[in-house]
């Protein structure tokens, strides 16, 4: 086996190291991008959204999550608000709970 | 003024403790008062690599908690003058590693040592964050392998954002790449990322390349830092690394293959 392999070592069309380098360059660039921190308007956005939601539903700071993801060329802003799970009412979304006094 | 150097990597098993042991030993051999601290609370191992495991009485957490003083806990190396080891605790809760506690111990060590080497645990949890938080310089230990390179890049991001220097807006932590377990013949063959590949991806200055070598395991078996092994490639590479750290301009060795003769290529072999 070894004889011809050793003399005429075929130059592989792409070595595994080249593949590793290419994959690393892509993933590292991606991770550096998302690491660069979220835009500085996010905290303000979060605060204002919370104020709007609070007009209708009693939620607190910890129940709103704002997350920004970068994928390929576009960005995804993900907003997650956990409504308090009192009654089946929560299914009705942002309707004002009528029996707030009961809590 | 003491310099705090963290030896870190993100990924486990790439050679952080081996590097910490040899780097600290090399600095002490060259006459600098050096202490090496094991930050791996719960998984103490530096003592074993340094060959002082039977002399551990008190540990890092004992000092933070005020249960012992530094003089009681520091282990003086028997082979190299100027070298001390501060072992990690094996049983205590990791929560004991507080920022205030670590700072207090480091400040006390600064009085007596020129170099404080912090051997980081793997991962990016509290132990690793504490090990790098107070660092002035960082040795980022990387293997020529995809997961190690990626994790090193993450650690570089953490050094740039979550170290004390970053938080206080001071000059950034000075970064050095240590490429360990390198096999030049495999890189030449295209089976392993080359030194240039890793440098291109990570983009930090190269401090040293440590060749893959059986003497690393042999010296750890014996509890002798590999830098003390005469005739070992890896040991010599660590020696060069220390000299470079101290400002000497040395060419990198062990990064190219010795050319095989025609017959050797023809009949294979080694």
Interface residues (C-beta under 8 A of the other chain):
Chain A: X2 X3 X6 X7 X12 X15 X16 X17 X18 X20 X21 X23 X24 X25 X27 X28 X31 X32 X35
Chain B: X145 X146 X149 X150 X153 X154 X157 X161 X187 X189 X190 X191 X192 X193 X194 X197 X200 X201 X265 X266 X267 X268
